[in-house]
Amino acid sequence: MLGKWIQRGLLAGMALLVAAAIGPGCAEPESSLFIRHVVVIQPPDCAARAEPDGLFIQEGLVDVALRDEYQAVLLVGNQLVPRGSQDQVRTETSRIALQNATVRIEDVNGNVLSDYQVPIAGFVDQSLGIEPGYGLASLPLIDSRAIAAVRASLAKGASRRLISFVKVTGKTLGDSEVTSGEFQFIVKACNGCLIQFPPEADDPSLDGPDCLAPVETNNLNNATLPCLLGQDAVIDCRFCNSREACQRP
């Protein structure tokens, strides 16, 4: 009987030691830093804002006829609590400077198309009360290697879904490394789907539909260009008709 009490006491003591080692200030490894979503970037300013309630993209779209990668701006959150103190003249160490991102790209069948690490720049403030602090990170979620693999097998007008798995890593001002959990984002890759061919772009002197009307007949003064050509927004063929994909539908 006494042996059982000693055993229970030892187990309880070990649990207390583990809890003390972890400590209330030590968050789970992948919960301190997290990726919330992909930020919408809109013309005319094409500026990304670190706003958790701002517009976000649920699924990306990239036209392989126009673009070699899918570039995204991630909204990154920091749940570390403030540690600075004016009374004790102690500096704040919970802010995080972002350093790199690791990305793995798969098709819907689980085949890995690309796997890489890229440097990133960004700064994420500490949590304010119960609300996380937020910052931005820009990086390619689909790289040129994956786009090239898809382009080689994608007929005009066809599309394929790709899945990007990404983690971001940074260092606190206290020199502790933190890494986010894995964020999953779907991008549909298509061939020619984002190019529009309006009737006024057609040259009537040529057979068949085209985008080769003389420049003087093109009235594009009030048209708005997408922030990123070939990504998430359609483009008038007259803005890109130096490319073969934009010359004829």
trRosetta pair geometry for C-beta under 8 A, 3 or more apart (Angstrom, degrees):
i j d omega theta_ij theta_ji phi_ij phi_ji
1 4 5.8 -51 -158 27 34 110
1 5 6.9 28 148 -14 64 102
2 5 5.7 -55 -154 36 38 109
2 6 6.4 38 150 -19 69 104
3 6 5.6 -54 -148 36 33 112
3 7 6.2 35 153 -21 66 105
4 7 5.6 -55 -149 35 32 112
4 8 6.3 30 153 -18 66 105
5 8 5.7 -52 -146 37 33 110
5 9 6.2 35 153 -21 64 106
6 9 5.6 -56 -149 37 30 113
6 10 6.4 32 153 -21 65 104
7 10 5.8 -53 -151 34 31 111
7 11 6.5 29 152 -17 64 105
8 11 5.7 -55 -149 37 33 111
8 12 6.2 32 154 -18 67 106
9 12 5.7 -53 -145 37 31 110
9 13 6.2 33 155 -20 64 106
10 13 5.7 -56 -149 36 30 112
10 14 6.4 31 154 -20 65 104
11 14 5.7 -53 -149 34 32 111
11 15 6.5 34 152 -20 64 104
12 15 5.7 -53 -152 33 33 113
12 16 6.5 33 152 -18 65 104
13 16 5.7 -54 -150 35 34 110
13 17 6.4 35 152 -20 66 104
14 17 5.6 -53 -150 35 34 113
14 18 6.5 35 153 -19 66 103
15 18 5.8 -53 -151 35 32 111
15 19 6.3 31 152 -18 65 106
16 19 5.6 -54 -146 38 33 111
16 20 6.2 33 154 -20 66 106
17 20 5.7 -55 -147 37 30 111
17 21 6.3 33 153 -22 64 104
18 21 5.6 -54 -150 33 32 112
18 22 6.4 26 155 -14 66 104
19 22 5.9 -55 -148 39 31 106
19 23 7.9 119 155 -58 53 28
20 23 6.6 27 -179 -72 36 69
22 26 5.0 -138 177 68 62 130
23 26 4.7 88 65 -2 92 105
25 81 7.6 -108 -136 47 82 112
25 83 7.8 68 -153 -95 134 116
27 31 5.1 -127 162 79 112 102
27 32 4.4 135 74 -67 140 91
27 79 6.5 130 -124 95 163 109
27 80 6.8 -120 -5 -91 138 69
28 31 4.0 62 63 7 102 120
28 32 7.5 -171 68 -26 55 75
29 32 7.7 -63 -176 8 20 102
29 178 7.8 -178 -169 -143 57 69
29 179 7.1 3 161 56 92 89
30 33 7.7 -74 -157 61 44 73
30 34 7.6 84 160 -87 71 83
30 179 6.6 -38 -103 97 76 78
30 180 6.2 66 -157 174 80 30
30 181 3.8 90 164 -66 124 80
31 34 6.9 -6 -152 -54 37 115
31 79 6.3 -50 143 54 78 144
31 181 7.4 32 -73 -31 47 114
32 78 6.9 1 160 -154 73 63
32 79 5.5 -137 -143 58 40 88
32 80 5.2 34 -158 -56 106 89
32 178 5.0 -84 86 -151 128 138
33 76 6.8 -3 -171 180 90 105
33 77 7.3 159 -155 85 43 55
33 78 6.0 -9 -103 -105 69 66
33 79 7.7 -143 -62 19 28 81
33 96 6.2 155 -93 -154 119 176
33 124 7.2 117 -126 70 96 160
33 168 6.7 -115 148 85 126 96
33 169 8.0 115 91 -120 157 32
33 170 6.4 163 -113 34 157 108
33 178 4.6 126 -11 133 126 117
33 179 6.7 -145 63 134 127 9
33 180 4.4 -95 113 -74 91 79
34 76 7.2 163 85 -158 38 61
34 77 4.9 -15 64 60 88 101
34 79 7.1 34 4 -16 110 111
34 132 7.7 -71 44 -132 107 166
34 180 5.2 135 -107 -143 31 106
34 181 6.2 4 -117 29 85 95
34 183 7.8 122 -176 -68 67 110
35 74 5.2 -44 -143 -175 108 126
35 75 7.3 113 -164 75 60 54
35 76 5.7 -36 -102 -104 61 70
35 77 7.6 174 -94 16 12 81
35 166 6.8 58 -36 93 169 103
35 168 6.4 119 -65 5 107 115
35 180 5.5 87 -21 160 84 159
35 181 7.8 -125 21 68 86 71
35 183 3.8 -47 69 -58 136 151
36 52 6.2 -86 178 -127 169 86
36 56 7.8 -109 122 -103 92 151
36 74 7.9 139 45 177 65 78
36 75 4.5 -46 57 96 110 106
36 76 7.2 -171 5 -97 85 17
36 77 5.3 81 -44 -24 109 113
36 134 7.4 -30 0 -122 141 114
37 56 3.8 5 135 -155 142 147
37 57 7.3 159 165 45 100 57
37 74 7.6 178 96 -149 27 63
37 75 5.5 11 55 37 68 114
38 56 6.0 117 69 -167 53 87
38 57 4.4 -47 91 51 111 104
38 60 6.9 -41 108 -62 168 107
38 72 4.8 -57 -139 -164 115 124
38 73 6.9 111 -162 68 66 52
38 74 6.2 -45 -101 -98 58 59
38 75 7.7 -166 -94 4 10 84
38 141 7.5 -39 -101 -41 132 155
38 185 6.0 82 -35 -128 128 143
39 48 4.8 90 106 -147 147 105
39 49 7.2 173 -159 49 139 51
39 54 6.5 17 -139 100 93 128
39 55 7.5 84 -165 86 59 67
39 56 6.2 -58 -106 -110 34 71
39 57 7.5 16 83 0 13 93
39 72 7.8 134 38 179 69 78
39 73 4.5 -45 48 93 113 105
39 74 7.2 169 -6 -119 91 8
39 75 5.4 111 -58 -44 100 97
39 136 6.9 -29 -7 -124 150 109
40 54 7.1 -147 39 144 94 98
40 55 3.8 -35 29 110 138 109
40 56 6.0 -138 -22 -97 89 16
40 57 5.7 137 -78 -48 74 83
41 46 5.3 40 167 -159 105 65
41 47 7.2 178 -142 64 88 15
41 48 5.5 -46 -90 -72 101 84
41 73 6.3 95 -51 15 118 130
41 227 4.8 -110 121 82 109 170
41 228 7.4 69 79 -13 130 105
42 45 7.7 38 88 51 69 74
42 46 6.9 -142 85 -93 25 46
42 55 7.7 42 -28 63 122 146
42 227 6.9 -140 -136 -33 9 127
43 46 5.7 2 -91 -56 55 86
43 224 5.1 159 99 178 147 114
43 225 6.5 146 -93 75 154 58
43 226 6.7 -134 -28 -135 122 26
43 227 5.6 -166 -57 -58 79 80
44 224 6.8 -105 -83 -138 82 110
46 227 3.8 146 -122 -122 114 114
48 73 4.2 -92 -111 140 160 167
48 136 5.5 124 119 -139 126 151
48 138 7.5 168 19 -75 158 105
49 54 5.7 154 79 -81 104 160
49 136 8.0 -149 161 -62 7 134
50 75 6.2 142 -138 -132 63 89
50 134 4.4 166 171 118 105 106
50 135 5.6 -30 -118 -121 147 21
50 136 5.1 -121 -75 -41 97 93
51 54 3.7 95 81 -32 108 112
51 75 7.8 -78 56 -121 36 137
51 134 7.5 155 -75 91 13 155
52 75 6.7 148 -98 162 56 145
52 77 7.5 49 -92 -86 116 116
52 132 7.8 114 -73 64 142 100
52 134 5.9 -159 -52 -63 91 153
54 75 7.7 164 53 -78 112 147
56 75 7.3 -77 -102 6 117 131
57 60 5.8 55 146 -77 138 70
57 72 7.7 -119 49 -132 139 110
57 232 6.7 -65 -117 -123 139 135
59 185 7.9 162 -120 -176 46 72
59 186 4.9 -26 -129 85 93 102
59 187 7.1 165 -178 -96 68 32
59 188 6.5 44 155 -13 112 99
60 70 5.6 89 147 -169 147 139
60 72 6.9 -82 -86 -82 144 119
60 141 7.0 140 -1 75 164 138
60 142 7.7 -165 98 -7 144 122
60 185 6.6 46 -6 157 114 109
60 186 7.0 -177 30 101 77 49
60 187 3.8 -23 75 -111 111 85
60 188 7.0 -174 93 23 56 63
60 231 7.4 -23 -172 -165 103 92
60 232 6.2 -64 -149 -76 71 100
61 187 7.0 -175 -71 -162 20 71
61 188 5.2 -11 -109 63 71 96
61 190 6.8 -4 -167 7 92 114
61 193 7.4 -95 -179 92 119 126
61 194 7.0 141 133 -70 115 118
61 231 7.0 148 88 -160 64 47
61 232 5.4 130 52 -91 88 45
62 67 5.6 -105 -168 77 96 131
62 69 7.7 -89 -147 136 150 21
62 70 4.4 -100 -63 -81 141 103
62 142 6.2 -133 6 62 160 145
62 147 7.2 -86 129 -108 138 111
62 187 5.8 19 0 173 109 119
62 188 7.5 171 27 85 65 49
62 189 5.4 -23 71 -109 95 69
62 190 7.4 162 83 26 44 70
62 230 6.5 41 -162 142 66 87
62 231 5.3 -7 -108 -109 74 79
62 232 7.8 -6 -73 -35 57 65
63 66 4.6 34 95 27 111 107
63 67 6.0 94 68 16 67 101
63 189 8.0 143 -103 -161 17 57
63 190 5.6 -35 -108 76 64 87
63 191 7.1 111 -161 -122 71 19
63 192 6.5 120 -158 -51 112 11
63 193 5.8 -153 -102 49 101 73
63 194 4.0 -113 -44 22 138 115
63 195 7.0 133 -164 -28 160 84
63 230 4.3 -117 57 -156 99 83
63 231 7.3 -129 17 -64 79 41
64 67 6.8 -85 -111 62 29 68
64 147 5.5 170 -121 -168 99 92
64 150 5.9 -148 -79 99 152 107
64 151 4.3 -165 164 -87 135 93
64 154 6.1 93 47 64 147 148
64 189 5.5 45 -41 -177 111 103
64 190 7.0 -171 8 81 85 32
64 191 5.5 -36 56 -93 101 71
65 156 7.6 53 -72 -118 134 84
65 191 5.4 96 -41 -161 103 61
65 192 4.8 51 -6 -66 154 63
65 195 7.1 -57 87 -23 135 128
65 230 7.3 -158 73 -128 63 120
65 243 7.6 127 154 144 87 132
65 245 3.8 140 170 -132 122 161
66 194 6.7 -84 19 69 142 118
66 195 7.2 157 -49 -61 128 103
66 229 5.7 -123 161 144 121 91
66 230 2.9 -168 99 -90 116 126
66 235 7.6 129 -129 34 165 138
66 240 6.6 -17 -122 -168 115 161
66 243 6.9 112 -109 106 73 170
66 245 6.5 -125 -62 79 75 145
66 246 7.8 69 -91 -52 105 106
67 70 7.3 85 127 -76 134 54
67 147 7.2 -110 111 -139 72 151
67 228 7.5 51 -110 153 142 98
67 229 6.6 169 -74 103 102 73
67 230 3.4 179 -31 105 109 136
67 231 5.7 67 -62 -50 171 92
68 144 4.5 6 162 -112 104 94
68 147 5.3 162 -165 82 44 155
68 148 7.6 17 -148 -53 87 83
69 140 4.4 -41 174 -138 131 128
69 142 5.9 174 -160 93 60 70
69 143 5.4 -12 -120 -138 110 33
69 144 5.3 -52 -62 -58 98 66
69 147 6.0 -115 -79 -22 43 140
70 140 6.4 112 70 -160 50 73
70 141 5.2 -52 97 63 105 88
70 142 3.7 51 24 36 109 106
70 147 7.8 158 -19 -71 80 114
70 164 7.8 -131 76 -45 129 148
70 187 5.1 -79 -62 -142 177 157
70 231 6.1 144 -130 -125 70 120
71 138 6.9 16 178 -176 99 94
71 139 7.4 -161 -148 113 68 20
71 140 5.4 -47 -95 -95 63 65
71 141 7.6 138 -130 10 14 78
71 228 6.1 -161 54 -127 111 152
71 231 6.9 -44 39 -109 79 175
72 138 7.3 -175 95 -144 40 56
72 139 6.7 -20 61 67 78 60
72 140 7.5 105 15 -135 77 21
72 141 4.6 22 8 -18 129 120
72 185 7.4 36 -88 130 174 167
73 136 5.5 -9 -177 -167 104 111
73 137 7.1 156 -158 78 57 38
73 138 5.0 -24 -101 -94 76 79
74 136 6.9 146 74 -158 51 55
74 137 4.7 -16 56 62 102 92
74 138 7.7 -174 15 -79 73 29
74 139 7.2 -13 -4 30 113 99
74 166 7.5 -135 -78 106 151 144
74 168 7.0 -171 90 -45 152 140
74 183 7.4 118 -139 81 132 165
75 134 5.9 -13 -174 -163 93 119
75 135 8.0 152 -157 79 51 31
75 136 6.5 -32 -102 -101 50 68
76 98 6.7 92 67 -79 169 135
76 122 6.6 98 33 126 138 147
76 124 5.4 -89 105 -82 105 135
76 134 6.8 142 77 -156 47 63
76 135 5.3 -28 66 69 100 79
76 136 6.9 159 16 -104 92 14
76 137 5.4 49 -24 -5 131 112
76 168 5.9 -61 -113 64 136 158
76 180 7.1 -110 -142 -66 101 145
77 124 7.1 135 -165 -161 13 133
77 132 4.0 39 -173 132 110 150
77 133 7.0 142 -157 76 61 43
77 134 5.4 -31 -99 -97 66 75
78 94 7.3 137 156 151 124 90
78 95 7.4 50 149 -135 170 41
78 96 5.2 -177 -106 12 133 122
78 124 4.1 142 -33 136 124 117
78 125 6.5 -172 51 84 135 36
78 126 5.9 -91 118 -117 126 32
78 127 6.3 -137 109 -48 75 70
78 132 5.7 150 64 -173 42 96
78 133 4.5 -21 59 64 105 95
78 134 7.3 -166 14 -75 81 28
78 135 7.2 37 -18 3 113 103
79 127 5.2 38 -152 -65 37 130
79 132 4.9 -53 -80 -104 67 103
80 83 7.9 -42 158 -22 105 105
80 94 3.9 -166 122 -163 119 107
80 96 7.2 125 18 -42 133 108
80 126 5.4 -77 90 -135 89 88
80 127 6.1 -180 73 -3 36 100
80 172 6.8 36 -4 -106 178 129
80 178 7.8 -109 -46 -74 127 164
81 94 6.5 -117 81 -120 29 165
81 126 6.7 58 175 174 14 114
81 127 5.3 -46 -95 60 49 119
82 92 6.1 -50 -149 -129 86 106
82 94 5.8 -136 -110 30 32 141
82 126 5.1 122 -79 116 65 147
82 127 7.2 -124 -28 67 70 70
82 128 7.9 47 -35 -101 114 48
83 90 7.2 -86 135 131 76 122
83 92 6.4 129 59 -140 70 54
83 93 5.3 -38 66 43 128 91
83 94 5.3 133 3 -36 99 106
83 126 7.9 -147 4 -127 75 159
83 174 7.5 8 62 -52 151 138
84 90 5.5 -177 -150 101 51 79
84 91 5.6 -51 -115 162 105 23
84 92 3.4 -50 -39 -71 129 70
84 93 7.2 147 -61 -2 80 64
84 94 7.8 -115 -18 11 85 97
85 88 4.1 29 101 36 128 99
85 89 7.4 -25 94 16 80 18
85 90 4.3 36 41 41 91 109
86 89 7.2 22 -168 -80 34 43
91 173 7.3 -103 131 129 112 133
92 95 6.2 62 127 -12 109 102
92 126 6.5 -125 -179 -7 119 141
92 173 6.7 61 109 58 66 146
93 172 5.7 61 157 149 77 112
93 173 4.6 -136 -139 82 52 90
93 174 3.3 62 174 -52 129 100
94 126 3.7 65 100 -105 114 126
94 127 7.4 -64 142 19 140 76
94 172 6.0 -39 -135 -148 27 121
94 173 7.3 -23 23 33 20 98
94 174 7.3 15 -66 -7 41 116
95 123 6.7 9 171 -177 111 94
95 124 6.8 170 -163 85 66 52
95 125 5.5 -34 -115 -127 97 42
95 126 5.4 -81 -68 -36 60 85
95 133 7.6 -62 -114 98 72 162
95 172 6.8 125 73 -152 39 69
95 173 5.1 38 59 -18 89 116
96 123 7.3 162 86 -157 52 49
96 124 4.5 -8 60 58 100 102
96 135 7.6 -146 74 18 92 143
96 170 4.3 85 170 110 103 138
96 171 6.9 159 -151 79 70 25
96 172 5.4 -45 -94 -91 70 59
96 173 7.9 -116 -80 -21 29 70
96 178 6.2 -69 -121 50 132 128
97 122 7.7 154 -162 85 48 48
97 123 5.6 -19 -108 -106 63 78
97 170 5.5 177 86 -167 39 107
97 171 5.7 -15 58 60 91 78
97 172 8.0 143 15 -116 73 12
97 173 7.3 94 -15 -70 101 68
98 120 5.1 -47 136 102 117 106
98 121 6.5 123 79 -172 99 15
98 122 3.9 15 30 60 134 93
98 123 6.9 -126 6 -67 86 30
98 124 6.7 80 -44 -14 99 102
98 135 7.0 -164 -23 105 121 135
98 137 5.3 -123 160 -93 170 119
98 168 5.9 -28 -142 174 113 120
98 169 7.5 116 -154 85 65 37
98 170 4.2 -64 -101 -87 41 118
99 119 6.9 -62 167 -144 55 75
99 120 6.9 70 105 57 17 76
99 169 5.6 -48 59 100 100 84
99 170 5.3 151 -1 -112 84 50
99 171 6.3 51 -33 -7 129 91
100 117 5.6 21 170 178 125 102
100 118 6.5 168 -156 87 79 37
100 119 5.2 -53 -99 -108 82 45
100 120 6.0 140 -118 15 22 84
100 168 7.5 176 96 -151 38 58
100 169 5.4 -4 62 54 79 105
101 117 6.9 172 87 -152 43 60
101 118 5.5 -11 58 59 91 85
101 120 5.1 55 -16 -23 103 131
101 137 6.8 132 -56 153 129 138
101 139 5.1 -70 41 -59 149 178
101 166 5.7 1 -180 -168 115 105
101 167 6.7 168 -154 85 66 45
101 168 4.8 -29 -99 -100 88 70
101 169 7.2 178 -86 15 37 75
102 116 7.5 -171 -149 100 57 36
102 117 4.9 -26 -99 -99 73 85
102 166 7.0 163 83 -148 49 55
102 167 5.1 0 52 54 95 95
102 169 7.5 45 -9 -13 95 112
103 114 7.5 6 111 110 100 99
103 115 7.3 -172 96 -144 58 39
103 116 5.7 -8 59 62 94 76
103 117 7.5 162 17 -91 72 34
103 118 7.0 8 2 5 117 105
103 139 7.4 -172 -47 136 134 127
103 140 7.5 -116 18 95 172 72
103 141 6.5 -168 -136 -141 138 45
103 143 7.2 134 94 -27 140 111
103 164 6.1 -22 -161 -166 105 98
103 165 7.0 145 -157 77 51 52
103 166 4.8 -10 -102 -100 79 87
104 112 6.4 -54 -171 -133 98 106
104 114 7.5 180 -150 94 40 56
104 115 4.8 6 -112 -112 78 85
104 164 7.6 149 78 -157 44 49
104 165 4.6 -13 60 59 94 106
104 166 7.9 -170 25 -71 61 47
105 112 7.1 105 76 -160 54 61
105 113 4.7 -57 105 62 104 100
105 114 4.5 22 39 51 118 88
105 115 7.3 -144 23 -66 69 50
105 141 8.0 122 -89 154 106 60
105 142 6.0 97 -114 -121 142 69
105 143 7.1 -146 -17 22 144 85
105 146 4.5 -34 105 -91 157 150
105 162 5.8 0 -172 176 102 117
105 163 7.1 155 -155 79 53 48
105 164 5.4 -18 -102 -101 79 70
105 165 7.7 -168 -77 21 32 72
106 109 7.9 -139 167 67 97 49
106 110 5.6 -19 -174 -144 133 30
106 111 6.2 145 -156 70 77 38
106 112 5.5 -44 -94 -95 80 50
106 113 6.6 160 -110 4 23 86
106 162 7.2 155 81 -163 37 69
106 163 5.0 -20 65 62 87 100
106 165 7.2 27 4 -7 105 109
107 110 7.3 -44 70 23 67 20
107 111 4.9 5 33 52 106 95
107 113 6.2 91 -36 -40 85 116
107 160 6.7 -36 -136 166 107 121
107 161 7.4 110 -159 87 65 62
107 162 6.1 -52 -102 -110 55 66
107 163 7.4 119 -146 15 8 86
108 160 7.8 -141 -3 -176 105 83
108 161 5.3 56 -53 78 115 105
108 163 7.0 111 -85 -20 53 111
112 115 5.9 -1 180 -43 126 109
113 145 7.1 159 147 118 81 89
113 146 4.2 82 123 -121 123 89
113 149 5.1 -161 -154 64 107 152
113 150 7.4 15 -148 -45 153 90
113 162 6.9 -55 25 -136 149 118
114 142 7.9 111 45 -157 137 55
114 143 5.3 -144 145 51 161 112
114 145 4.4 130 -101 86 124 116
114 146 4.2 -94 -3 -51 126 96
114 149 7.6 -167 -42 5 96 134
116 143 6.1 27 28 -22 146 160
116 145 7.7 134 -37 25 132 135
118 139 5.3 146 85 -147 136 116
118 140 6.8 120 -41 38 166 88
120 137 4.7 29 172 -160 140 108
120 138 7.0 165 -143 59 97 49
120 139 5.3 -55 -91 -61 114 119
120 168 6.6 -52 49 -136 152 106
121 137 7.6 163 69 -128 34 73
121 138 7.9 -11 53 40 77 89
122 135 4.9 133 165 142 104 119
122 136 5.5 -144 -130 83 124 48
122 137 4.3 -90 -15 -83 155 74
122 138 7.7 147 -61 5 115 67
122 170 7.8 -83 77 -92 90 133
123 135 5.3 -156 87 -128 40 148
124 133 5.7 130 166 109 75 102
124 134 6.5 -63 -141 -174 90 17
124 135 3.5 -118 -85 8 66 123
124 170 7.0 141 22 54 114 172
125 128 7.7 17 124 -41 119 99
125 133 3.5 -127 88 -169 78 142
125 134 7.3 -5 42 40 90 35
125 135 6.8 139 1 -53 65 101
126 133 5.1 91 79 -10 16 143
127 130 7.7 -42 174 -173 117 8
127 131 6.6 165 -163 90 79 44
127 132 5.1 -55 -106 -121 87 42
127 133 5.5 -121 -75 -13 30 84
128 131 5.2 -15 68 70 85 98
128 133 6.3 99 -17 -72 85 83
137 168 5.8 139 35 -118 175 147
139 166 7.6 150 87 -147 133 143
140 143 4.9 93 122 -89 134 68
140 144 7.9 -25 -179 -24 162 68
141 164 4.2 74 172 156 94 172
141 166 6.3 -76 -124 -46 86 140
141 185 5.8 -40 -170 78 147 135
141 187 6.5 146 106 -40 116 137
142 146 5.2 -108 -167 81 82 134
142 147 6.2 100 142 -56 106 90
142 162 6.0 82 -108 98 126 147
142 164 6.0 -108 -64 -71 72 126
142 187 5.2 -106 -37 66 135 159
142 189 7.3 -178 -177 -73 163 113
143 146 5.5 97 58 14 67 98
143 147 7.1 -127 109 -3 35 94
144 147 5.5 -55 -142 41 35 113
144 148 6.0 40 158 -24 68 105
145 148 5.9 -53 -149 33 26 111
145 149 6.7 27 153 -18 60 106
146 149 5.7 -54 -151 34 34 113
146 150 6.5 28 154 -14 66 106
146 162 6.5 97 166 -149 131 153
147 150 5.8 -60 -149 40 32 107
147 151 5.9 34 155 -25 68 109
147 189 7.0 -177 -121 -130 69 136
148 151 5.7 -51 -138 34 29 113
148 152 6.5 36 160 -27 61 104
149 152 6.2 -54 -156 25 26 113
149 153 7.4 -10 158 9 57 109
150 153 6.6 -86 -160 49 33 89
150 154 5.4 26 157 -30 76 127
150 160 5.7 -150 -144 55 113 132
150 162 7.0 -73 -72 -58 142 128
150 189 4.7 14 153 114 159 158
151 154 5.8 -65 -126 34 27 111
151 191 7.2 124 -129 -97 66 107
154 158 5.2 -158 -166 82 74 109
154 159 7.3 42 -150 -101 120 22
154 160 6.3 -112 -97 -4 113 112
154 189 6.8 -105 -85 123 160 106
154 190 7.5 177 177 -159 138 26
154 191 4.5 163 130 -40 110 126
155 158 4.4 75 60 -4 79 128
155 191 6.5 -170 103 56 28 150
156 191 5.1 -115 -114 119 39 117
156 192 5.1 27 -156 6 84 143
157 190 7.8 -28 -170 -174 18 99
157 191 6.5 -37 8 77 26 91
157 192 6.1 -35 -60 67 50 119
157 193 7.1 106 -133 -73 41 82
158 190 7.1 -174 99 -145 37 67
158 191 5.8 21 52 28 71 113
159 188 5.4 15 177 175 125 103
159 189 6.4 164 -156 86 70 46
159 190 3.9 -26 -97 -95 99 83
159 191 7.3 -156 -77 8 56 69
159 193 6.5 12 -72 -34 117 147
160 188 7.3 166 85 -155 31 62
160 189 5.3 -13 62 60 82 98
161 186 5.8 -13 -168 -168 107 107
161 187 7.4 150 -156 81 58 39
161 188 5.3 -35 -98 -100 69 71
161 189 7.6 169 -97 17 17 74
162 186 7.2 149 79 -157 45 57
162 187 5.1 -21 65 67 97 89
162 188 7.6 163 19 -98 74 21
162 189 5.7 45 -10 -15 116 111
163 184 6.3 -14 -173 -164 103 97
163 185 7.4 150 -158 77 56 39
163 186 5.6 -28 -102 -100 69 69
163 187 7.9 171 -89 23 22 71
164 184 7.3 150 80 -155 52 46
164 185 4.8 -20 62 65 101 91
164 186 7.7 -176 19 -84 77 20
164 187 6.2 39 -14 -3 113 112
165 182 5.2 -3 -173 -174 99 116
165 183 7.3 154 -156 75 49 44
165 184 5.6 -15 -101 -99 73 72
166 182 7.1 137 65 -155 29 65
166 183 5.2 -30 66 61 84 95
166 185 7.1 -6 10 12 113 111
167 179 5.7 25 166 179 121 101
167 180 5.3 -175 -154 69 72 83
167 181 7.1 -117 -113 133 97 15
167 182 5.4 -52 -65 -95 95 61
167 183 7.2 150 -82 11 45 81
168 179 7.3 177 91 -149 39 59
168 180 4.9 37 48 10 77 124
169 177 6.6 1 -175 -173 104 98
169 178 7.1 170 -151 89 60 44
169 179 4.5 -19 -101 -101 86 84
169 180 7.5 -129 -70 8 45 74
170 177 7.5 170 94 -149 32 58
170 178 5.9 -16 65 62 77 88
171 175 6.2 -5 179 -136 117 36
171 176 6.7 154 -156 72 69 33
171 177 5.4 -37 -98 -95 78 58
171 178 7.3 148 -105 16 27 77
172 175 6.8 -56 75 14 76 18
172 176 4.6 8 31 50 116 87
172 178 6.4 67 -36 -10 93 118
180 183 6.9 -3 128 -27 130 103
190 193 3.7 -12 129 6 148 128
190 194 7.1 131 75 -21 121 84
192 195 5.6 -56 -164 25 66 116
192 245 5.8 -147 -97 -167 90 110
192 249 7.8 121 175 -151 129 57
194 230 6.0 140 72 -135 145 45
194 231 7.7 -6 -104 -31 173 13
194 233 7.0 77 -156 95 119 32
194 234 5.1 -160 -165 -110 66 53
194 235 6.2 45 141 12 95 84
195 234 7.2 175 -78 -157 8 81
195 235 6.3 -30 -111 67 55 83
195 237 5.3 63 -178 -86 100 87
195 240 7.1 -103 -117 63 107 130
195 245 6.4 -170 -42 138 158 96
195 246 5.5 -150 -140 -106 135 73
195 249 7.6 -172 104 -107 112 72
196 234 5.1 65 -33 166 109 123
196 235 6.8 -167 19 86 90 31
196 236 5.5 -44 70 -104 108 45
196 237 6.2 -134 81 -24 50 82
197 201 6.0 -124 -163 67 61 132
197 202 7.5 67 168 -63 99 88
197 209 6.2 77 147 162 144 121
197 210 7.9 -143 -153 148 126 11
197 211 5.6 -111 -126 -69 91 104
197 237 5.1 24 -94 -12 65 142
197 249 4.7 -87 -9 -59 157 114
198 201 5.1 100 64 -5 76 104
198 236 6.5 -20 -3 -138 115 99
198 237 7.6 -162 15 25 71 98
198 238 7.9 -43 38 -15 106 112
199 202 5.9 -45 -167 9 46 116
200 213 6.8 -62 152 1 56 170
200 217 6.9 -154 176 144 91 102
200 218 7.4 133 132 -111 104 56
200 219 7.6 -36 144 28 150 90
201 210 7.6 -128 125 109 87 54
201 211 4.5 -12 149 -134 124 71
201 212 7.8 78 159 11 78 29
201 213 5.3 -152 -170 8 34 117
201 218 7.0 44 -107 -105 70 101
201 236 7.2 175 -67 179 140 94
201 237 5.6 110 165 66 164 109
201 238 5.2 -139 -118 -54 117 104
201 241 7.8 -179 -172 -65 120 140
202 209 5.7 -72 -109 -144 120 63
202 210 5.7 108 -134 54 67 63
202 211 7.2 -46 -82 -86 47 36
202 212 7.8 17 -151 43 34 65
202 213 6.0 54 78 -54 21 106
203 206 4.6 50 91 14 107 109
203 210 5.7 -32 28 75 91 121
203 212 4.4 -51 -9 89 130 83
203 213 4.6 -179 -73 -86 70 49
203 214 7.0 99 -112 -22 105 64
206 210 5.5 -11 91 15 136 147
206 212 6.1 27 13 70 155 129
208 248 7.1 24 122 -142 119 120
209 248 6.7 122 99 -151 73 76
209 249 5.5 -11 105 25 127 113
210 213 8.0 155 95 -34 92 64
210 247 6.2 -20 -161 162 92 69
210 248 5.0 -38 -114 -95 72 79
210 249 8.0 -141 -99 2 28 75
211 237 3.7 -95 -120 123 157 133
211 238 6.1 -146 -178 -69 107 60
211 241 4.7 -148 115 -101 112 123
211 246 5.8 -77 71 153 153 71
211 247 5.5 -142 52 -145 95 28
211 248 6.9 -148 9 -69 84 33
211 249 7.9 108 -32 -39 102 74
212 241 6.7 171 -85 -178 57 141
212 247 6.2 33 -59 -157 100 86
213 217 4.9 -87 156 73 119 125
213 218 6.3 141 91 -59 112 90
213 238 7.7 -37 49 -99 100 116
214 217 5.3 84 69 5 82 102
214 218 7.8 -150 101 -14 46 89
215 218 5.6 -58 -158 24 43 115
218 238 5.2 162 -139 -162 138 151
219 222 7.7 7 147 21 90 91
220 223 4.4 -44 -162 15 75 128
220 236 6.8 -171 -119 88 115 153
220 238 6.0 -150 -68 102 138 132
220 239 7.1 157 -156 -69 151 86
223 236 5.8 -50 -158 5 150 146
223 239 7.4 -144 118 -58 141 120
225 229 7.7 -35 -178 -78 102 85
225 235 7.2 24 -144 -127 64 103
225 239 6.3 155 -109 -145 96 154
226 229 6.3 138 71 -88 107 40
226 231 7.2 174 140 62 137 66
226 232 7.3 159 -166 77 133 77
226 233 3.8 166 -113 81 128 128
226 234 7.6 161 -52 68 130 27
226 235 5.7 -88 2 -76 116 97
227 233 7.4 92 23 20 74 141
228 231 4.1 -20 104 51 116 124
228 232 7.0 57 60 33 109 102
228 233 7.8 120 58 30 70 104
229 235 6.3 22 -139 -62 75 159
229 239 7.9 -148 -118 124 113 119
229 240 6.7 135 -160 -85 126 129
230 235 7.3 -44 -58 1 48 135
235 239 5.4 -97 173 61 108 128
235 240 6.0 60 120 -10 134 124
236 239 5.2 92 72 -5 83 102
237 240 6.4 -85 -156 55 43 84
237 241 5.6 65 152 -71 82 94
237 246 4.4 163 -155 -169 81 87
237 247 7.5 164 178 -71 121 16
238 241 5.7 -18 -125 -16 34 121
238 246 8.0 -166 -46 164 16 120
239 246 7.8 -106 70 -158 56 153
240 243 5.1 -21 160 25 93 115
240 245 7.6 -22 126 78 120 91
240 246 4.0 172 98 -61 90 163
241 246 4.6 -126 -92 116 47 110
241 247 5.5 101 -156 -87 84 63
242 246 7.5 22 39 60 40 127
243 246 4.8 74 69 13 92 105
243 247 7.4 -150 94 -25 48 87
244 247 5.7 -49 -153 12 38 119
